Amino acid sequence: MQKLSPTTDGGSKDILAENIARLKEIFPEVFAEGKIDFDALKQLLGEYVDDANERYSFTWNGKSQARRIAQTPSMGTLRPCPDESVNWDTTQNLFIEGDNLEVLKLLQKSYYKKIKMIYIDPPYNTGKEFIYPDNFRDSIKNYMELTGQTDTEGRKLSTNAETSGRYHTDWLNMMYPRLKLARNLLRDDGVIFISIDETEHPNLRKLADEVLGEENFIADMVWSAGRKNDSKYISVSHEYILAYVRDVEHLRENDIIWRQRKGGLDEIYAAYARLRKAYRADNKAVENGLKQWFAGLPETHAAKAHRHYCCVDQRGIYFAADISWPGGGGPNYEVLHPSTGKPVRIPSRGWMTSDPAKMAQWIKEDRVHFGETEDSVPCIKSYLAEREEEVPYSVFYQDGRAATKRLRELLGGDWFENPKDETVLKKIVEFAGDKGAIILDFFSGSCTTAHAVLDLNKQDGGSRKFIMVQLPEPCDKNSEAFKAGYKTIADIGKERIRRVIKKLNEEDAKTTAKETQNPALFSSADSAAPRELDRGFKVFKLASSNIKTWDPDFNKLEHSLLNVTEPIKPERSEADVLYEILLKYGLDLTLPIEKREIGGKTVHIIGGGNLVVCLAMNMTLPVVEQIAALKDEFKPETPPGMRVVFKDAGFANNDELKTNAVQILKQHGIEDVRAL
């Protein structure tokens, strides 16, 4: 029976080994005695090699080490925490508490090229405490120390001040491996958005060009968040959101475009509905009321930009758009006014269609807006309902104070400074991702991204899923957040998601109650969000592997040798081990897990029979027979078919029993049989 080596050594996906394997597949002749002959590789690459001493490059102290860090497997795992979760058994959303560098490594197998969109708001380089670990000799141990989970022996967080001499390099060394790993998770049509301020914006552009590809840069979005009157020179009241795609050629080849729903539409439709109810078929009165409503809006209101949509007919709201031929030189034919019967004025550039029959059809369908007489040029009706989407703007205004106020109301206090605005992130998620996308945020902070995903799913019935990753950065003991019971930033993020879920569920319940009491007032479009919407999240926490590493005490060697026969750490549960196996196999952490009792042994059936795990002791062949029969029951189609994992100690060192178990499984067509 094989050893389950990826689980036994506790390591995550070995990216370096995979890259070397790919290189060997493409250029086998450059390998000699297991090493790469770079001179031979240069000869094969020919003109693509730059041997010049001076070339354009972006470098800094520690870059080589940062590159190596990205390729070093993690020796950690993710431990499930159902008690801190919401709807554990059904949700496909994740909140992972831990150092995002290690978490990104652990997600490499399970989520490789599965993420549609990544949004991150990394720590801005302000010279304050720099919580992310900078000692990578033992990253899991380092993480446990920094988050207060082990004795730090007086170790302090480093302060990334400008006087340190490594002001920019420390920040770049933190960002480089994380971006490198994040890119692996993006789908071919995936996109990453990165918020940043003036301090590191120039360096981030260079870094992202290198890691993500200069050709994949889409835009530098500018978010104006409000004037700051305390500045000595200029009020820097904006920040940036860099947008890069995984593969811009993939987007072009597949005609993928980005569009967003225009702001303020719901308010416009609501105003129109009130006016229509008041004035019924009197279109002129509805138009006048709509114009007055637009005029009364503040200039910053999202609906104000659409005030030209102030005409109405039986179809709805429209504006009278230009009906002439673009660029001029269009056709000139006679069009009669529907009331006077006389020819109307022809646009100076000619009609927008060369087909008089098509124009006649538009008029018949009442899609042409005529003046009171034939003296004015007609227009084409452009309906708001048919023009709800627009190209996203690279510059936009959103008052940053509004998000702080909403979060204060949601949580009941000012527990988090400068949260991102969920309404802005909703727009970004909407135009960049499909309704079933996975959205990742590995600097999740107060979990604004999760809030945006949950809100948007309610709004459009989507099934988007989120993965939030946040370091359990301790809250200052003198802070109001700590006094309110929040020990870490991760605690604040989890509580925000819980309260958003509670709020959305309460809103749905109120709507359902209103529908029940007054069904005539509600159309099917107004009905409450369907109950199948995913309103939950699974919590996992980063920890060292559940599998022991053999670190013998040579003064007590006999004890060490006996101890290693039980590879699983005594304080770890069966569930802990189960999810580590999922990670090592590259399976989704939200796959359904069915628990059965077979012959008195607990058996876990994962992903509809793709993986079966039994960690019981005292295994017997009748139990193995019943496990093998599961293949006929589930008929897993995903290659390589059903895989089975046992606990090696469960066979009590009986090699004959293990051999017979493997043969029984092979007889049922189960080839992948492993033990830990």
C-alpha positions as CSV (number, residue, x, y, z in Angstrom):
1,M,0.0,0.0,0.0
2,Q,1.3,3.4,-0.9
3,K,2.1,6.1,1.6
4,L,0.1,9.3,1.1
5,S,3.3,11.3,0.8
6,P,1.8,14.8,0.2
7,T,0.0,14.4,3.5
8,T,2.8,12.7,5.4
9,D,5.3,15.5,4.7
10,G,2.7,18.1,5.5
11,G,3.7,20.2,2.4
12,S,1.4,22.0,0.0
13,K,1.7,22.1,-3.8
14,D,5.4,22.3,-4.8
15,I,5.3,25.0,-7.4
16,L,9.1,24.9,-8.1
17,A,9.0,21.2,-8.7
18,E,6.1,21.6,-11.1
19,N,7.8,24.4,-13.0
20,I,11.0,22.3,-13.4
21,A,8.9,19.4,-14.6
22,R,7.3,21.6,-17.3
23,L,10.7,22.9,-18.4
24,K,12.0,19.3,-18.6
25,E,9.0,18.4,-20.8
26,I,9.7,21.3,-23.2
27,F,13.5,21.2,-23.1
28,P,14.6,17.7,-22.0
29,E,18.1,18.2,-23.5
30,V,19.0,21.0,-21.1
31,F,19.0,18.6,-18.1
32,A,22.1,16.7,-17.1
33,E,22.3,14.6,-14.0
34,G,19.1,16.2,-12.7
35,K,20.5,19.8,-13.1
36,I,19.7,22.5,-15.6
37,D,22.5,23.4,-18.1
38,F,21.8,27.1,-18.5
39,D,24.2,27.5,-21.4
40,A,22.3,24.9,-23.3
41,L,19.0,26.6,-22.5
42,K,20.3,29.9,-23.7
43,Q,21.4,28.3,-27.0
44,L,17.9,26.9,-27.5
45,L,16.2,30.1,-26.7
46,G,18.4,32.0,-29.2
47,E,17.4,35.6,-29.8
48,Y,15.0,35.6,-26.9
49,V,17.9,35.7,-24.4
50,D,19.1,39.2,-23.4
51,D,22.8,39.0,-22.5
52,A,23.3,42.8,-22.2
53,N,24.9,44.1,-19.0
54,E,22.4,47.0,-19.0
55,R,18.7,46.3,-19.5
56,Y,15.4,47.6,-18.2
57,S,14.5,45.9,-14.9
58,F,12.8,46.6,-11.6
59,T,14.8,45.3,-8.7
60,W,15.2,45.8,-5.0
61,N,17.0,44.3,-2.0
62,G,15.5,40.9,-1.2
63,K,13.7,40.3,-4.5
64,S,15.5,37.0,-5.1
65,Q,14.5,35.8,-1.7
66,A,10.9,36.9,-2.3
67,R,10.8,34.9,-5.5
68,R,12.1,31.8,-3.7
69,I,9.5,32.3,-0.9
70,A,6.7,32.1,-3.5
71,Q,8.0,28.7,-4.6
72,T,8.5,27.2,-1.2
73,P,5.7,24.8,-0.2
74,S,3.7,25.5,3.0
75,M,4.0,23.1,5.8
76,G,0.7,24.2,7.3
77,T,-2.9,23.2,7.0
78,L,-6.4,24.7,7.5
79,R,-8.3,23.5,10.6
80,P,-12.2,23.6,10.3
81,C,-14.1,25.8,12.9
82,P,-17.8,24.9,12.5
83,D,-18.7,26.7,15.8
84,E,-17.6,30.1,14.3
85,S,-19.3,29.4,11.0
86,V,-22.8,30.0,9.6
87,N,-24.6,27.2,7.8
88,W,-21.5,25.0,7.8
89,D,-23.1,22.0,6.1
90,T,-24.5,23.9,3.1
91,T,-22.4,27.0,2.4
92,Q,-19.8,27.4,-0.3
93,N,-18.3,30.6,1.1
94,L,-15.0,30.6,3.0
95,F,-13.4,32.7,5.7
96,I,-9.8,31.7,6.3
97,E,-7.9,33.1,9.3
98,G,-4.2,33.1,8.8
99,D,-1.2,34.6,7.1
100,N,-2.3,35.0,3.5
101,L,1.1,33.9,2.1
102,E,0.7,30.5,3.7
103,V,-3.0,30.3,2.8
104,L,-2.4,31.2,-0.8
105,K,0.2,28.3,-1.0
106,L,-2.3,25.9,0.6
107,L,-5.0,26.9,-2.0
108,Q,-2.8,26.3,-5.0
109,K,-4.1,22.8,-5.7
110,S,-7.7,23.2,-4.8
111,Y,-8.3,26.5,-6.5
112,Y,-5.8,26.6,-9.3
113,K,-7.3,28.7,-12.2
114,K,-10.8,28.7,-10.5
115,I,-11.0,32.3,-9.3
116,K,-12.8,34.7,-11.5
117,M,-12.0,37.9,-9.6
118,I,-9.5,38.9,-6.9
119,Y,-9.9,42.2,-5.0
120,I,-7.2,43.2,-2.4
121,D,-6.7,46.2,-0.3
122,P,-3.2,45.6,1.0
123,P,-1.7,47.6,3.9
124,Y,-0.6,51.0,2.6
125,N,3.0,51.8,3.4
126,T,2.4,54.4,6.1
127,G,5.4,53.7,8.4
128,K,3.2,52.1,11.0
129,E,3.5,48.6,12.4
130,F,4.1,46.1,9.6
131,I,2.2,43.0,10.9
132,Y,3.0,40.6,8.0
133,P,5.9,38.2,8.8
134,D,9.4,39.1,7.4
135,N,11.2,36.0,8.8
136,F,10.5,33.2,6.4
137,R,12.9,30.5,7.8
138,D,9.9,28.9,9.5
139,S,6.9,30.7,8.3
140,I,4.3,28.8,10.3
141,K,6.2,29.2,13.5
142,N,6.8,32.8,12.7
143,Y,3.0,33.3,12.0
144,M,2.1,31.6,15.3
145,E,4.5,34.0,17.2
146,L,3.3,37.1,15.5
147,T,-0.4,36.4,16.2
148,G,0.3,35.6,19.9
149,Q,-0.4,31.9,19.6
150,T,3.0,30.9,20.9
151,D,5.6,32.5,23.2
152,T,7.4,35.2,21.3
153,E,10.1,35.6,23.9
154,G,9.8,39.4,23.7
155,R,9.8,39.6,20.0
156,K,8.2,42.7,18.6
157,L,6.5,43.7,15.4
158,S,8.8,45.6,13.0
159,T,7.9,49.2,12.2
160,N,8.3,50.0,8.6
161,A,9.4,53.6,9.0
162,E,11.0,55.7,6.2
163,T,14.1,56.0,8.4
164,S,14.6,52.2,8.3
165,G,16.4,52.3,5.0
166,R,14.1,49.6,3.7
167,Y,10.9,51.6,3.5
168,H,9.9,50.4,0.0
169,T,11.8,47.1,-0.1
170,D,10.0,45.6,2.9
171,W,6.7,46.4,1.3
172,L,7.7,45.0,-2.0
173,N,9.1,41.8,-0.4
174,M,5.7,41.4,1.3
175,M,3.7,41.9,-1.9
176,Y,5.8,40.0,-4.5
177,P,5.2,36.4,-3.4
178,R,1.6,37.0,-2.7
179,L,0.9,38.4,-6.2
180,K,2.9,35.6,-7.7
181,L,0.8,33.0,-6.0
182,A,-2.5,34.9,-6.6
183,R,-2.0,34.9,-10.3
184,N,-1.9,31.0,-10.3
185,L,-5.5,31.0,-8.9
186,L,-7.0,33.2,-11.6
187,R,-9.1,31.8,-14.4
188,D,-8.0,32.6,-18.0
189,D,-10.7,35.3,-18.0
190,G,-9.9,36.3,-14.4
191,V,-9.1,39.7,-13.2
192,I,-7.4,41.2,-10.1
193,F,-8.1,44.6,-8.7
194,I,-5.6,46.2,-6.2
195,S,-6.4,49.3,-4.1
196,I,-3.4,51.5,-3.4
197,D,-2.5,55.1,-2.4
198,E,0.2,57.5,-3.7
199,T,3.1,56.1,-1.6
200,E,3.5,52.7,-3.3
201,H,1.4,53.3,-6.5
202,P,4.5,53.7,-8.8
203,N,6.2,50.6,-7.4
204,L,3.0,48.5,-7.5
205,R,2.6,49.3,-11.2
206,K,6.1,48.1,-11.9
207,L,5.7,45.0,-9.7
208,A,2.4,44.1,-11.2
209,D,3.7,44.6,-14.7
210,E,6.4,42.0,-14.0
211,V,4.3,39.5,-12.1
212,L,1.0,39.8,-14.0
213,G,2.3,40.9,-17.3
214,E,2.5,44.5,-18.7
215,E,0.3,43.5,-21.6
216,N,-2.4,42.4,-19.1
217,F,-2.8,45.8,-17.6
218,I,-6.3,47.1,-18.2
219,A,-6.7,50.4,-16.3
220,D,-5.6,52.6,-13.4
221,M,-9.0,53.5,-11.8
222,V,-9.1,56.6,-9.7
223,W,-11.5,56.7,-6.7
224,S,-12.2,60.2,-5.4
225,A,-13.4,59.8,-1.9
226,G,-13.8,63.4,-0.7
227,R,-11.8,66.5,0.1
228,K,-9.4,66.7,3.0
229,N,-9.0,70.2,4.4
230,D,-6.2,69.4,6.8
231,S,-3.6,69.1,4.1
232,K,-0.7,71.7,4.1
233,Y,-0.4,71.7,0.3
234,I,-2.9,69.8,-1.8
235,S,-5.8,67.7,-0.7
236,V,-4.9,64.2,-2.0
237,S,-8.4,62.9,-1.9
238,H,-8.1,60.0,-4.2
239,E,-6.7,56.5,-4.3
240,Y,-6.1,54.0,-7.1
241,I,-7.5,50.6,-8.1
242,L,-5.2,48.8,-10.5
243,A,-6.9,46.3,-12.8
244,Y,-5.0,43.5,-14.5
245,V,-6.4,40.4,-16.2
246,R,-4.9,37.0,-16.3
247,D,-4.7,36.8,-20.1
248,V,-5.9,39.7,-22.2
249,E,-5.6,37.6,-25.4
250,H,-8.1,35.2,-24.0
251,L,-10.6,38.1,-23.4
252,R,-10.0,39.3,-27.0
253,E,-10.3,35.9,-28.6
254,N,-13.6,35.2,-26.7
255,D,-15.1,38.7,-27.2
256,I,-15.3,39.2,-23.4
257,I,-16.3,42.8,-22.5
258,W,-17.0,44.5,-19.2
259,R,-20.2,46.4,-18.5
260,Q,-21.8,47.7,-15.4
261,R,-25.4,48.6,-14.5
262,K,-25.9,52.4,-14.5
263,G,-26.2,53.9,-11.0
264,G,-29.5,55.2,-9.6
265,L,-31.7,53.1,-11.9
266,D,-33.8,51.6,-9.1
267,E,-34.5,55.1,-7.7
268,I,-35.6,56.3,-11.2
269,Y,-37.9,53.4,-11.7
270,A,-39.4,53.9,-8.3
271,A,-40.1,57.6,-9.0
272,Y,-41.6,56.7,-12.4
273,A,-43.8,54.0,-10.7
274,R,-45.1,56.6,-8.2
275,L,-45.8,59.2,-11.0
276,R,-47.5,56.6,-13.2
277,K,-49.7,55.5,-10.3
278,A,-50.7,59.2,-9.7
279,Y,-51.2,60.3,-13.3
280,R,-52.0,57.0,-15.0
281,A,-52.1,57.5,-18.8
282,D,-51.2,61.2,-18.7
283,N,-47.7,60.9,-20.2
284,K,-47.2,64.7,-20.2
285,A,-47.9,64.9,-16.5
286,V,-45.6,62.0,-15.8
287,E,-42.8,63.6,-17.8
288,N,-43.2,66.9,-16.0
289,G,-43.1,65.1,-12.6
290,L,-40.0,63.1,-13.7
291,K,-38.2,66.3,-14.7
292,Q,-39.0,67.9,-11.4
293,W,-37.8,64.8,-9.5
294,F,-34.5,64.9,-11.4
295,A,-34.1,68.6,-10.7
296,G,-34.5,68.1,-7.0
297,L,-31.7,65.5,-6.7
298,P,-28.3,66.6,-5.4
299,E,-25.6,66.8,-8.1
300,T,-23.8,63.8,-6.5
301,H,-26.8,61.5,-6.7
302,A,-26.1,58.6,-9.1
303,A,-29.5,59.0,-10.9
304,K,-28.7,62.7,-11.8
305,A,-26.4,61.5,-14.6
306,H,-29.5,60.1,-16.4
307,R,-31.8,63.1,-16.2
308,H,-32.0,63.2,-20.0
309,Y,-34.2,60.1,-19.6
310,C,-37.3,62.3,-19.0
311,C,-39.7,61.3,-21.8
312,V,-42.3,58.5,-21.3
313,D,-44.7,56.4,-23.3
314,Q,-46.6,53.2,-22.8
315,R,-43.3,51.3,-22.8
316,G,-41.6,53.3,-20.1
317,I,-38.9,55.9,-19.8
318,Y,-36.8,57.1,-22.8
319,F,-34.8,60.0,-24.1
320,A,-35.2,61.4,-27.6
321,A,-31.8,60.4,-29.2
322,D,-30.2,61.4,-32.5
323,I,-31.7,59.6,-35.5
324,S,-29.1,60.7,-38.0
325,W,-26.5,58.8,-39.9
326,P,-23.1,58.7,-38.0
327,G,-20.5,60.9,-39.7
328,G,-22.9,62.3,-42.3
329,G,-23.8,61.4,-45.9
330,G,-26.7,59.3,-44.9
331,P,-29.8,58.5,-47.0
332,N,-32.5,61.2,-47.6
333,Y,-36.0,59.8,-48.1
334,E,-39.4,61.1,-47.2
335,V,-40.9,60.4,-43.8
336,L,-44.4,61.6,-43.0
337,H,-45.5,63.1,-39.7
338,P,-48.0,60.7,-38.1
339,S,-50.4,63.6,-37.1
340,T,-50.1,66.2,-39.9
341,G,-49.3,63.7,-42.7
342,K,-46.7,66.1,-44.1
343,P,-43.0,65.3,-44.7
344,V,-40.8,66.0,-41.7
345,R,-37.4,67.7,-41.8
346,I,-34.6,65.3,-42.7
347,P,-31.5,65.4,-40.5
348,S,-28.6,67.2,-42.0
349,R,-26.6,63.9,-41.9
350,G,-29.4,61.8,-43.3
351,W,-31.4,59.1,-41.7
352,M,-29.7,56.5,-39.4
353,T,-31.1,53.6,-41.5
354,S,-30.9,53.3,-45.3
355,D,-34.0,51.1,-45.3
356,P,-37.3,53.1,-45.5
357,A,-39.2,49.9,-44.6
358,K,-37.2,49.6,-41.4
359,M,-38.0,53.3,-40.6
360,A,-41.7,52.6,-41.3
361,Q,-41.6,49.6,-38.9
362,W,-40.0,51.8,-36.1
363,I,-42.8,54.4,-36.6
364,K,-45.5,51.6,-36.5
365,E,-44.0,50.3,-33.3
366,D,-44.0,53.9,-31.8
367,R,-40.2,53.9,-31.5
368,V,-39.8,57.3,-33.2
369,H,-40.3,60.5,-31.2
370,F,-42.0,63.2,-33.4
371,G,-42.4,66.9,-32.6
372,E,-45.8,68.5,-32.5
373,T,-45.4,69.4,-36.2
374,E,-43.4,68.4,-39.2
375,D,-41.1,71.4,-38.7
376,S,-38.8,69.6,-36.2
377,V,-36.5,66.7,-36.9
378,P,-37.7,63.4,-35.4
379,C,-35.6,61.4,-32.9
380,I,-35.3,57.7,-32.1
381,K,-36.6,56.6,-28.7
382,S,-33.8,55.2,-26.5
383,Y,-35.4,53.4,-23.6
384,L,-33.7,53.3,-20.3
385,A,-34.7,49.6,-19.8
386,E,-32.8,48.8,-23.0
387,R,-29.8,50.9,-22.0
388,E,-29.2,49.8,-18.4
389,E,-25.5,48.9,-18.9
390,E,-22.5,51.2,-19.6
391,V,-18.8,50.9,-19.9
392,P,-17.2,51.3,-16.5
393,Y,-15.5,54.7,-16.0
394,S,-11.9,54.8,-14.8
395,V,-12.6,57.8,-12.6
396,F,-15.5,57.9,-10.1
397,Y,-16.6,59.7,-7.0
398,Q,-17.8,57.9,-3.9
399,D,-17.7,59.7,-0.5
400,G,-15.6,57.6,1.8
401,R,-17.4,58.7,4.9
402,A,-20.6,56.9,3.8
403,A,-19.0,53.5,4.1
404,T,-17.7,54.3,7.6
405,K,-21.2,55.4,8.7
406,R,-22.9,52.2,7.3
407,L,-20.4,49.9,9.0
408,R,-20.8,51.8,12.3
409,E,-24.6,51.2,12.1
410,L,-24.1,47.6,11.2
411,L,-21.6,46.7,13.9
412,G,-22.8,49.2,16.6
413,G,-19.6,51.1,16.9
414,D,-16.4,52.4,15.2
415,W,-14.5,49.2,15.4
416,F,-12.6,49.5,12.0
417,E,-10.9,52.5,10.5
418,N,-11.4,53.4,6.8
419,P,-13.4,50.5,5.5
420,K,-13.8,50.1,1.8
421,D,-17.2,50.9,0.3
422,E,-19.3,47.8,-0.4
423,T,-21.3,49.8,-3.0
424,V,-18.1,50.4,-5.0
425,L,-17.0,46.8,-4.7
426,K,-20.5,45.6,-5.8
427,K,-20.1,47.5,-9.1
428,I,-16.6,46.0,-9.6
429,V,-17.8,42.5,-8.9
430,E,-20.8,43.0,-11.2
431,F,-18.9,44.2,-14.3
432,A,-15.9,41.9,-13.9
433,G,-17.4,38.6,-12.8
434,D,-20.2,36.2,-13.8
435,K,-23.1,35.4,-11.5
436,G,-21.5,32.1,-10.4
437,A,-18.0,33.4,-9.9
438,I,-15.6,32.8,-7.0
439,I,-14.4,36.1,-5.5
440,L,-11.2,36.1,-3.5
441,D,-9.9,38.8,-1.1
442,F,-6.7,37.8,0.8
443,F,-6.4,41.2,2.6
444,S,-10.0,41.1,3.6
445,G,-9.9,43.4,6.7
446,S,-13.5,44.1,7.7
447,C,-14.8,41.8,4.9
448,T,-16.3,44.5,2.7
449,T,-15.8,42.2,-0.3
450,A,-17.9,39.5,1.4
451,H,-20.6,42.1,2.2
452,A,-20.6,43.2,-1.5
453,V,-21.0,39.6,-2.8
454,L,-23.9,38.9,-0.4
455,D,-25.7,42.1,-1.3
456,L,-25.2,41.6,-5.0
457,N,-26.5,38.0,-4.9
458,K,-29.6,39.3,-3.2
459,Q,-29.9,42.1,-5.8
460,D,-29.6,39.9,-9.0
461,G,-30.2,36.3,-7.7
462,G,-26.6,35.4,-8.4
463,S,-24.7,32.5,-6.8
464,R,-21.3,34.1,-6.4
465,K,-19.0,32.6,-3.8
466,F,-16.4,34.4,-1.7
467,I,-13.1,33.4,-0.1
468,M,-11.9,35.8,2.6
469,V,-8.4,35.6,4.0
470,Q,-7.4,37.7,7.0
471,L,-4.4,37.6,9.4
472,P,-5.7,37.5,13.0
473,E,-3.9,40.8,13.6
474,P,-4.4,41.7,17.3
475,C,-6.5,44.8,18.0
476,D,-4.9,47.4,20.2
477,K,-5.9,46.6,23.8
478,N,-6.8,50.3,24.3
479,S,-9.0,50.4,21.2
480,E,-12.8,50.6,21.3
481,A,-12.9,47.4,19.2
482,F,-10.9,45.4,21.8
483,K,-13.1,46.8,24.6
484,A,-16.2,45.6,22.6
485,G,-14.8,42.1,22.6
486,Y,-13.0,42.0,19.3
487,K,-9.5,40.6,19.9
488,T,-8.4,40.6,16.3
489,I,-9.2,42.2,12.9
490,A,-10.3,38.7,11.8
491,D,-13.0,38.7,14.6
492,I,-14.4,42.0,13.2
493,G,-14.5,40.6,9.7
494,K,-16.4,37.4,10.8
495,E,-18.9,39.4,12.8
496,R,-19.6,41.7,9.9
497,I,-20.4,38.8,7.7
498,R,-22.7,37.3,10.4
499,R,-24.5,40.6,10.7
500,V,-24.9,41.2,7.0
501,I,-26.4,37.7,6.7
502,K,-28.8,38.4,9.6
503,K,-29.8,41.8,8.1
504,L,-30.5,40.3,4.6
505,N,-32.5,37.4,6.1
506,E,-34.6,39.9,8.1
507,E,-35.2,42.0,5.0
508,D,-36.4,38.9,3.1
509,A,-38.7,38.0,6.0
510,K,-40.3,41.5,6.0
511,T,-40.8,41.4,2.3
512,T,-42.4,37.9,2.5
513,A,-44.7,39.1,5.3
514,K,-45.8,42.1,3.2
515,E,-46.5,39.8,0.2
516,T,-48.5,37.5,2.3
517,Q,-50.6,40.3,3.7
518,N,-51.0,42.2,0.4
519,P,-50.3,39.9,-2.6
520,A,-52.0,42.2,-5.1
521,L,-49.4,44.9,-4.4
522,F,-46.5,42.7,-5.4
523,S,-45.4,41.4,-8.8
524,S,-43.4,38.2,-9.1
525,A,-40.3,40.4,-9.7
526,D,-40.8,42.0,-6.3
527,S,-40.8,38.7,-4.4
528,A,-38.2,38.0,-1.7
529,A,-34.8,36.5,-2.5
530,P,-35.1,32.7,-3.0
531,R,-34.2,30.6,0.0
532,E,-31.5,28.8,-2.0
533,L,-29.3,31.9,-1.9
534,D,-26.1,31.0,0.0
535,R,-26.1,33.0,3.2
536,G,-23.3,31.4,5.2
537,F,-19.6,30.8,5.5
538,K,-17.2,28.2,6.7
539,V,-14.4,29.3,9.0
540,F,-10.9,27.7,8.7
541,K,-7.8,28.6,10.6
542,L,-4.2,28.3,9.5
543,A,-2.1,25.9,11.7
544,S,0.8,23.6,11.4
545,S,0.2,20.3,9.7
546,N,-1.8,17.6,11.5
547,I,0.9,15.2,10.5
548,K,3.9,14.9,12.8
549,T,7.3,15.7,11.5
550,W,10.0,13.4,12.9
551,D,12.2,15.5,15.1
552,P,13.8,12.8,17.3
553,D,15.0,13.4,20.9
554,F,18.3,11.4,20.8
555,N,18.3,11.2,24.6
556,K,14.9,9.4,24.4
557,L,15.3,7.7,21.0
558,E,13.2,4.7,21.9
559,H,10.3,6.9,22.8
560,S,10.7,9.0,19.6
561,L,10.6,5.8,17.4
562,L,7.4,4.6,19.1
563,N,5.8,8.0,18.9
564,V,6.3,8.3,15.1
565,T,4.2,5.1,14.5
566,E,1.2,7.4,15.2
567,P,1.6,10.1,12.6
568,I,-1.3,12.3,13.6
569,K,-0.9,14.8,16.4
570,P,-2.9,13.8,19.4
571,E,-4.6,17.2,19.8
572,R,-6.0,17.1,16.2
573,S,-9.5,15.8,15.3
574,E,-10.6,13.5,12.5
575,A,-12.2,16.6,10.9
576,D,-8.8,18.4,11.0
577,V,-7.1,15.5,9.2
578,L,-10.0,15.1,6.7
579,Y,-9.7,18.7,5.4
580,E,-5.9,18.4,5.2
581,I,-6.4,15.4,2.9
582,L,-8.8,17.5,0.8
583,L,-6.1,20.2,0.4
584,K,-3.4,17.7,-0.5
585,Y,-5.7,16.1,-3.1
586,G,-6.6,19.5,-4.5
587,L,-10.3,19.3,-3.7
588,D,-12.6,22.2,-3.0
589,L,-13.0,22.8,0.7
590,T,-16.7,23.3,0.3
591,L,-17.4,19.9,-1.3
592,P,-20.3,18.0,0.3
593,I,-19.1,15.4,2.8
594,E,-21.4,12.5,3.7
595,K,-20.6,10.6,6.9
596,R,-21.6,6.9,7.2
597,E,-21.1,4.1,9.6
598,I,-19.9,1.0,7.8
599,G,-19.2,-2.1,9.9
600,G,-18.8,0.1,13.0
601,K,-16.3,2.3,11.2
602,T,-16.8,5.9,10.3
603,V,-16.4,6.5,6.6
604,H,-16.4,10.0,4.9
605,I,-17.7,10.2,1.3
606,I,-16.5,13.4,-0.4
607,G,-17.7,15.1,-3.5
608,G,-20.2,12.4,-4.6
609,G,-17.7,9.5,-4.2
610,N,-14.6,11.1,-5.7
611,L,-12.8,10.5,-2.4
612,V,-13.5,8.1,0.4
613,V,-11.7,8.5,3.7
614,C,-11.7,6.0,6.6
615,L,-9.4,6.8,9.5
616,A,-10.7,4.1,11.8
617,M,-8.5,1.6,13.7
618,N,-8.8,-2.2,13.5
619,M,-9.8,-2.3,9.9
620,T,-11.3,-5.6,8.5
621,L,-11.7,-7.0,5.0
622,P,-15.5,-7.0,5.2
623,V,-15.4,-3.2,5.9
624,V,-13.0,-2.8,2.9
625,E,-15.4,-4.8,0.7
626,Q,-18.3,-2.4,1.7
627,I,-16.1,0.6,1.0
628,A,-15.2,-0.8,-2.4
629,A,-18.9,-1.3,-3.2
630,L,-19.4,2.5,-2.8
631,K,-17.9,2.9,-6.3
632,D,-20.9,1.1,-7.8
633,E,-23.3,3.2,-5.8
634,F,-21.8,6.6,-6.6
635,K,-20.2,5.9,-10.0
636,P,-17.8,8.9,-9.8
637,E,-17.0,10.3,-13.2
638,T,-14.3,12.8,-12.4
639,P,-10.8,11.3,-13.3
640,P,-9.2,9.4,-11.7
641,G,-12.4,7.9,-10.3
642,M,-12.9,6.9,-6.7
643,R,-9.8,7.4,-4.5
644,V,-9.6,5.8,-1.0
645,V,-7.5,6.9,2.0
646,F,-7.0,4.8,5.1
647,K,-5.0,5.3,8.3
648,D,-1.9,3.1,8.1
649,A,-2.1,2.3,11.8
650,G,-5.6,1.1,11.2
651,F,-4.2,-2.1,9.8
652,A,-2.1,-2.8,12.9
653,N,1.1,-3.4,11.0
654,N,-0.5,-6.4,9.3
655,D,1.1,-6.3,5.8
656,E,-1.0,-9.3,4.6
657,L,-4.2,-7.4,5.6
658,K,-3.1,-4.3,3.8
659,T,-2.2,-6.2,0.6
660,N,-5.5,-8.0,0.6
661,A,-7.3,-4.7,1.1
662,V,-5.6,-3.2,-1.9
663,Q,-6.4,-6.2,-4.1
664,I,-10.1,-6.0,-3.1
665,L,-10.3,-2.3,-4.1
666,K,-8.4,-2.9,-7.3
667,Q,-11.0,-5.6,-8.2
668,H,-13.6,-2.9,-8.1
669,G,-11.5,-0.6,-10.3
670,I,-10.2,1.6,-7.5
671,E,-6.5,2.1,-8.3
672,D,-5.7,5.1,-6.1
673,V,-5.4,3.6,-2.6
674,R,-3.3,5.4,0.0
675,A,-2.6,5.4,3.7
676,L,-1.3,8.0,6.2
